[in-house]
Each structure stands twice: as C-alpha cells, then as structure tokens.
Amino acid sequence: MTPKNIELHIDDLLLHGFAHGDRYRIGEAVEQELSRLLVDRGVPESLERGGEVASVDGGAYEVVSGSRVEVVGAQVAKTVYGGLWR
C-alpha cells in the first residue's frame, strides 16, 4: 500500500463545558484519532482525488462528568471521520 499525504485543516473546533486548558489536549486527541482512522480504515475516494470537504458537523455530545479529554477527542474524531464519507 502506497502512503498518501493528506492535508487536514480544522478551522474551528467548538467546545463548550470544558476547562479552557483542555482545548489543546482535546484537539490533539482529535488529530491523533482522525489520523489513525484515515490510515487504518482508509480515505474517502473523493478526498483521494484531491477533493475538499467544506465542513463536517461533529454533532453534539453529552459527556459523562470526569471523562478523560482524550476519550472526548476520539469520539469527536470518529464522528468527523464518518462525516467525510457522506
């Protein structure tokens, strides 16, 4: 399998109800999980041909109090990944 270079740019990741300092850790978790999903599960054909996705709605989540920010980031990444296939 030939490695592919993908440029991913996230303009806005809106997070409500989290400590200000958690935003970077959540963002890093989104990036890591989304990268893993793209490598392990593949890239949508439209993106392989150089297409763009203007926006993906990650939805709204109810997070159990005390959830690790890495878990929150992984959940967001899975939803974004699913949105890339629509």
C-alpha positions as CSV (number, residue, x, y, z in Angstrom):
1,M,0.0,0.0,0.0
2,T,1.4,3.4,-1.0
3,P,1.4,6.0,1.7
4,K,-0.6,9.1,0.9
5,N,-0.1,12.6,2.1
6,I,-3.3,14.3,3.4
7,E,-3.6,17.9,4.4
8,L,-6.2,18.4,7.0
9,H,-7.1,21.8,8.2
10,I,-9.6,22.4,11.0
11,D,-10.8,26.0,11.2
12,D,-13.0,25.7,14.2
13,L,-13.5,23.1,16.9
14,L,-16.2,24.4,19.2
15,L,-16.0,23.0,22.7
16,H,-18.5,24.1,25.4
17,G,-18.3,23.0,29.0
18,F,-14.6,22.1,29.1
19,A,-11.9,23.8,31.0
20,H,-10.0,26.3,28.9
21,G,-6.8,24.4,29.3
22,D,-8.3,21.2,28.0
23,R,-8.8,22.6,24.5
24,Y,-5.3,21.7,23.2
25,R,-5.4,18.2,24.6
26,I,-8.8,17.6,23.1
27,G,-7.6,19.0,19.8
28,E,-4.5,16.7,19.9
29,A,-6.7,13.7,20.6
30,V,-9.0,14.5,17.6
31,E,-5.9,14.8,15.4
32,Q,-4.4,11.6,16.6
33,E,-7.6,9.5,16.3
34,L,-8.5,11.0,12.9
35,S,-5.1,10.2,11.6
36,R,-5.4,6.7,12.9
37,L,-8.8,6.2,11.3
38,L,-7.6,7.5,7.9
39,V,-4.6,5.1,7.9
40,D,-6.5,2.1,9.3
41,R,-9.9,2.5,7.6
42,G,-9.0,4.4,4.5
43,V,-9.6,7.7,2.9
44,P,-12.8,8.5,1.0
45,E,-12.3,8.3,-2.7
46,S,-13.4,11.9,-3.2
47,L,-10.5,13.1,-1.0
48,E,-8.0,10.8,-2.7
49,R,-8.8,12.6,-5.9
50,G,-8.0,15.9,-4.3
51,G,-11.5,16.9,-3.3
52,E,-12.3,19.1,-0.4
53,V,-14.9,18.9,2.3
54,A,-16.1,22.4,3.2
55,S,-17.5,21.4,6.6
56,V,-18.3,18.4,8.7
57,D,-20.7,18.6,11.6
58,G,-19.3,16.7,14.5
59,G,-22.7,16.9,16.3
60,A,-23.4,17.5,19.9
61,Y,-22.3,15.2,22.7
62,E,-23.2,14.6,26.3
63,V,-20.1,13.7,28.1
64,V,-20.1,11.9,31.4
65,S,-18.6,14.1,34.1
66,G,-14.9,13.2,34.7
67,S,-14.4,11.7,31.2
68,R,-10.8,11.9,30.0
69,V,-10.3,14.6,27.3
70,E,-8.6,12.0,25.2
71,V,-11.8,10.0,25.1
72,V,-13.8,13.1,24.2
73,G,-11.4,13.9,21.3
74,A,-11.5,10.3,20.0
75,Q,-15.3,10.4,20.0
76,V,-15.3,13.7,18.0
77,A,-12.8,12.3,15.5
78,K,-14.9,9.2,14.9
79,T,-17.9,11.4,14.1
80,V,-15.9,13.6,11.8
81,Y,-14.4,10.6,10.0
82,G,-17.9,9.2,9.4
83,G,-19.0,12.7,8.1
84,L,-16.2,12.5,5.5
85,W,-17.9,9.6,3.8
86,R,-21.3,11.4,3.4
